[in-house]
Amino acid sequence: MKKVFIDGKAGTTGLRIFDRLAGRSDIELITLSDAQRKDVVCRKAALNSADIAFLCLPDAAAIDAVSMVDNPDTVIIDTSTAHRTSDGWVYGFPELSKKHEADIIASKRIAVPGCHASGFIALVYPLIEAGIIDRSTLLMCQSLTGYSGGGKKMIEQYSADERDPLLSAPRQYGLTQQHKHLKEMKAVTGIDSFPVFCPIVADFYSGMEVTVPLFSRQLAAGKTVDDIIEVYKSKYTGPMVSYCDSVDNDGFVSAATLSGKDSMHITVSGNSDRILLMAVYDNLGKGASGAAIECMNLVMNCDRLCGLDI
């Protein structure tokens, strides 16, 4: 039986991981009291006694936690932004390729993808890999997310009895084009330039819809929207990530379609000239906790869907 520790269990991502793991009989959860989880000595002992340790912490705290680990057998699965493009860490999105999956299985240092980045990378990586778009292609991305992605502070703002009335309407942010997920979006897909990224948070708890628009003239010579669909159908066969012919309901796509779930749906809309690449999932599921648990399951060589809600 594997010993598992969640460092940062009180946060949104940590709580979802704990809930998913609490009923499992194949692991032993290492837990700390409120006082102990703030004690460096107790945290270090827990980290080093774990076979697998989840880091659900701010970036600086995650870097500090890694420095505490001197047990060479402890597998660290970091949900923060800190290590997603760092040397010695593998990117925790196994559906991208057999190599990504094999690297996760063999690694002791796994970085869980960012929520927004997960959708963008799932849509763009296969098209670069297949030569349908060139690395030099200039891209844009729009992402609509529930407010749980903003953590405790934002959840409290949206849940308050008396709150700012502006919160009732969707709000665009990342206005300086310096969003923390941009680095991995560029690095993992291999594109030459950062995309123009337009994230939007709205008044619902969890869920996410990411769109990457393309003109047909951005595709490689002779390639069409049908080629894009065939690439997605071949790569994303489920059950965690799957291609769907459509994800809309009467012409509307809800970002809350997979709220509470750990899966991701990929689809293509638009027409032969103006193409919409779309990913729908939960920012706390495949965008965070679900992806982290999937990586743990691969490391443990058990059913990759164990404990997940698909």
Phi and psi in degrees as a GROMACS rama.xvg file:
@    title "Ramachandran Plot"
@    xaxis  label "Phi"
@    yaxis  label "Psi"
@TYPE xy
-82.459  139.002  LYS-2
-92.0377  129.259  LYS-3
-125.483  133.911  VAL-4
-123.769  134.608  PHE-5
-108.32  106.181  ILE-6
-88.3585  107.744  ASP-7
105.471  33.3263  GLY-8
-63.1319  -22.2508  LYS-9
-78.4825  -13.7675  ALA-10
-80.1404  172.976  GLY-11
-60.1132  -48.4241  THR-12
-67.2294  -43.2378  THR-13
-61.6781  -40.6893  GLY-14
-63.58  -40.8747  LEU-15
-66.3203  -40.4464  ARG-16
-62.8638  -45.7426  ILE-17
-59.4043  -44.9238  PHE-18
-61.3511  -39.4143  ASP-19
-70.0673  -29.9393  ARG-20
-94.779  -19.1546  LEU-21
-57.3066  -33.3291  ALA-22
-93.1118  4.58979  GLY-23
-83.664  141.508  ARG-24
-98.8644  -3.61929  SER-25
-97.7481  3.00686  ASP-26
-135.225  159.257  ILE-27
-117.5  117.028  GLU-28
-82.1816  126.335  LEU-29
-86.3266  120.807  ILE-30
-120.381  150.05  THR-31
-122.825  149.861  LEU-32
-70.8354  169.529  SER-33
-57.8796  -38.7714  ASP-34
-69.9068  -42.0731  ALA-35
-66.9557  -36.4529  GLN-36
-69.2655  -13.0703  ARG-37
-99.099  -0.159788  LYS-38
-99.4951  121.4  ASP-39
-61.0785  -39.8303  VAL-40
-63.7716  -43.9899  VAL-41
-65.8154  -41.9924  CYS-42
-64.323  -42.8687  ARG-43
-63.2947  -41.3342  LYS-44
-62.6968  -42.2986  ALA-45
-65.8404  -43.7043  ALA-46
-59.7151  -42.106  LEU-47
-82.1415  -16.4924  ASN-48
-90.4023  -8.73623  SER-49
-84.4703  143.804  ALA-50
-75.6828  -37.0844  ASP-51
-135.553  128.816  ILE-52
-122.596  124.112  ALA-53
-90.1792  133.696  PHE-54
-106.563  112.336  LEU-55
-117.674  66.4878  CYS-56
-133.614  161.768  LEU-57
-60.3384  160.791  PRO-58
-53.8949  -50.5763  ASP-59
-62.027  -40.8373  ALA-60
-67.7415  -34.2903  ALA-61
-66.6078  -42.2448  ALA-62
-61.9368  -41.7203  ILE-63
-64.1107  -40.4096  ASP-64
-63.3751  -41.3206  ALA-65
-60.7088  -37.6388  VAL-66
-66.6626  -19.9677  SER-67
-80.0265  -16.5507  MET-68
-87.2476  115.151  VAL-69
-116.846  2.70213  ASP-70
-81.0251  114.271  ASN-71
-67.7976  -13.7896  PRO-72
-95.2592  -8.52013  ASP-73
-72.6557  124.316  THR-74
-89.9699  126.134  VAL-75
-106.131  127.262  ILE-76
-115.541  105.616  ILE-77
-99.3578  120.769  ASP-78
-91.6046  -1.75613  THR-79
-81.9633  177.975  SER-80
-80.6514  -11.5008  THR-81
-58.4602  -36.7468  ALA-82
-121.516  15.1973  HIS-83
-68.7139  -23.1232  ARG-84
-122.862  20.9054  THR-85
-87.0687  145.659  SER-86
-61.4431  141.121  ASP-87
88.6676  -4.56851  GLY-88
-114.691  142.444  TRP-89
-103.582  153.01  VAL-90
-89.8407  124.511  TYR-91
-83.0812  55.1958  GLY-92
-128.536  82.3829  PHE-93
-65.0367  -22.9146  PRO-94
-71.6163  -12.2818  GLU-95
-67.3166  -36.6989  LEU-96
-169.283  163.525  SER-97
-62.2277  -32.7155  LYS-98
-66.3296  -43.2644  LYS-99
-58.8067  -43.554  HIS-100
-64.0964  -45.4619  GLU-101
-63.9616  -38.9692  ALA-102
-64.009  -39.7566  ASP-103
-62.6238  -46.2098  ILE-104
-59.9853  -36.6808  ILE-105
-90.7039  -10.7041  ALA-106
-91.2536  154.815  SER-107
-103.592  -2.41294  LYS-108
-136.105  107.479  ARG-109
-123.326  127.216  ILE-110
-103.125  122.21  ALA-111
-77.095  133.052  VAL-112
-60.5833  153.584  PRO-113
-71.5368  155.939  GLY-114
-62.8478  -53.4981  CYS-115
-62.2985  -43.0056  HIS-116
-61.6223  -32.9251  ALA-117
-57.3271  -46.4772  SER-118
-68.1751  -45.8401  GLY-119
-60.1901  -46.9438  PHE-120
-67.7353  -40.1849  ILE-121
-59.8357  -33.493  ALA-122
-82.2899  -38.9692  LEU-123
-91.3951  -39.7678  VAL-124
-52.3462  -48.7739  TYR-125
-64.2032  -29.3512  PRO-126
-75.6259  -35.3161  LEU-127
-66.7346  -46.3215  ILE-128
-58.167  -39.3721  GLU-129
-88.0706  -2.78822  ALA-130
75.0317  20.3677  GLY-131
-79.8196  -34.7761  ILE-132
-126.315  152.671  ILE-133
-87.6377  155.17  ASP-134
-60.6066  -24.8152  ARG-135
-83.3274  -4.41475  SER-136
-61.6201  130.724  THR-137
-84.1168  125.289  LEU-138
-120.831  159.222  LEU-139
-131.134  162.05  MET-140
-147.921  133.707  CYS-141
-116.334  137.251  GLN-142
-134.021  126.818  SER-143
-110.829  122.603  LEU-144
-132.604  154.934  THR-145
-75.0087  161.361  GLY-146
-74.1088  -12.2112  TYR-147
-62.7405  -22.4118  SER-148
-64.9251  -17.2303  GLY-149
-86.7374  1.50949  GLY-150
79.6363  -169.713  GLY-151
-57.5142  -43.2379  LYS-152
-61.5494  -46.1585  LYS-153
-70.5819  -37.3039  MET-154
-59.5079  -42.9277  ILE-155
-63.0956  -39.0774  GLU-156
-62.3176  -45.289  GLN-157
-75.9816  -23.8988  TYR-158
-93.9482  -6.77628  SER-159
-63.091  143.898  ALA-160
-60.9543  -42.039  ASP-161
-115.717  109.708  GLU-162
-128.684  165.819  ARG-163
-60.2186  123.883  ASP-164
-61.3346  -19.6264  PRO-165
-66.2462  -19.5363  LEU-166
-70.3209  -13.5396  LEU-167
-74.3811  -15.9521  SER-168
-109.061  151.571  ALA-169
-57.0268  144.976  PRO-170
-127.436  125.133  ARG-171
-84.3085  143.368  GLN-172
-141.239  -167.089  TYR-173
62.8981  36.0118  GLY-174
-68.0847  -22.5292  LEU-175
-85.3874  1.40546  THR-176
58.0951  40.7618  GLN-177
-125.433  26.9263  GLN-178
-57.0401  142.236  HIS-179
-66.4187  -16.8775  LYS-180
-83.8155  -12.7618  HIS-181
-59.9954  -36.5784  LEU-182
-60.2164  -46.6004  LYS-183
-73.7813  -32.2753  GLU-184
-59.0294  -41.0394  MET-185
-75.1516  -46.7868  LYS-186
-66.527  -43.9909  ALA-187
-74.6483  -38.4784  VAL-188
-76.1322  -25.8889  THR-189
83.7492  12.3629  GLY-190
-70.6748  155.216  ILE-191
-77.3497  -29.3754  ASP-192
-127.32  149.017  SER-193
-62.4477  142.148  PHE-194
-74.4155  156.331  PRO-195
-72.5776  120.806  VAL-196
-119.139  125.279  PHE-197
-122.523  85.761  CYS-198
-81.589  143.798  PRO-199
-133.96  128.952  ILE-200
-106.081  140.269  VAL-201
-134.05  173.383  ALA-202
-82.9565  62.982  ASP-203
-147.457  153.863  PHE-204
-69.9008  -54.5263  TYR-205
-146.515  154.237  SER-206
135.467  159.699  GLY-207
-156.465  142.637  MET-208
-136.307  121.086  GLU-209
-114.195  131.284  VAL-210
-123.444  131.282  THR-211
-117.568  110.634  VAL-212
-86.3079  146.065  PRO-213
-137.253  146.32  LEU-214
-90.8913  147.905  PHE-215
-60.0501  -29.6632  SER-216
-70.4334  -9.59414  ARG-217
-82.7258  -11.1344  GLN-218
-80.749  156.389  LEU-219
-62.487  155.75  ALA-220
-53.7666  130.435  ALA-221
83.9817  -5.68245  GLY-222
-92.4929  145.797  LYS-223
-132.258  177.127  THR-224
-60.6345  -30.1519  VAL-225
-64.5082  -34.1991  ASP-226
-66.9539  -37.8674  ASP-227
-61.0251  -47.9265  ILE-228
-59.9747  -42.8015  ILE-229
-63.9022  -37.814  GLU-230
-62.9951  -46.6558  VAL-231
-64.6719  -41.5977  TYR-232
-61.3127  -37.7594  LYS-233
-72.9625  -40.7404  SER-234
-82.4152  -42.1501  LYS-235
-105.864  82.8561  TYR-236
-101.761  7.33051  THR-237
83.2159  -176.81  GLY-238
-82.1053  -17.4533  PRO-239
-73.2434  -46.8358  MET-240
-123.946  126.472  VAL-241
-140.244  145.927  SER-242
-81.0945  136.536  TYR-243
-125.2  140.964  CYS-244
-62.4371  -31.9964  ASP-245
-156.242  153.379  SER-246
-127.059  7.19589  VAL-247
-87.9174  163.817  ASP-248
-126.804  104.358  ASN-249
56.1972  38.551  ASP-250
87.7861  2.96515  GLY-251
-116.773  137.984  PHE-252
-110.703  119.827  VAL-253
-93.252  131.396  SER-254
-68.6044  -13.3254  ALA-255
-95.168  10.4228  ALA-256
-54.1954  -41.9936  THR-257
-111.89  25.4661  LEU-258
-57.2742  130.841  SER-259
87.1385  -7.92218  GLY-260
-100.657  167.968  LYS-261
-113.032  6.85392  ASP-262
-98.5436  177.1  SER-263
-140.387  136.702  MET-264
-110.457  133.438  HIS-265
-112.797  135.822  ILE-266
-149.708  169.686  THR-267
-130.527  129.652  VAL-268
-126.782  -168.712  SER-269
93.5337  -142.884  GLY-270
-146.629  -168.706  ASN-271
-68.8413  -17.9577  SER-272
-103.655  -42.5236  ASP-273
-119.478  112.489  ARG-274
-110.8  137.261  ILE-275
-114.758  115.169  LEU-276
-92.4846  129.661  LEU-277
-135.49  140.105  MET-278
-128.102  130.563  ALA-279
-121.898  131.49  VAL-280
-168.011  -175.739  TYR-281
-103.007  129.095  ASP-282
-60.7961  -23.566  ASN-283
-95.1301  -7.93228  LEU-284
-96.6338  -104.73  GLY-285
-62.3192  -17.7306  LYS-286
-85.4792  -0.359332  GLY-287
-166.043  -95.4008  ALA-288
-63.162  -43.5297  SER-289
-61.4274  -41.642  GLY-290
-63.4842  -38.7925  ALA-291
-64.8061  -43.9461  ALA-292
-68.5314  -37.2219  ILE-293
-57.8365  -43.4661  GLU-294
-62.4606  -42.3137  CYS-295
-60.4596  -43.2272  MET-296
-61.7158  -39.102  ASN-297
-64.6693  -43.1101  LEU-298
-60.8145  -38.0446  VAL-299
-80.8422  -5.59958  MET-300
58.4408  40.6717  ASN-301
-117.198  -178.512  CYS-302
-54.9725  122.252  ASP-303
-63.6278  -16.6178  ARG-304
-98.502  3.05992  LEU-305
-58.3282  125.673  CYS-306
81.6399  -1.94893  GLY-307
-100.222  157.004  LEU-308
-111.974  105.547  ASP-309
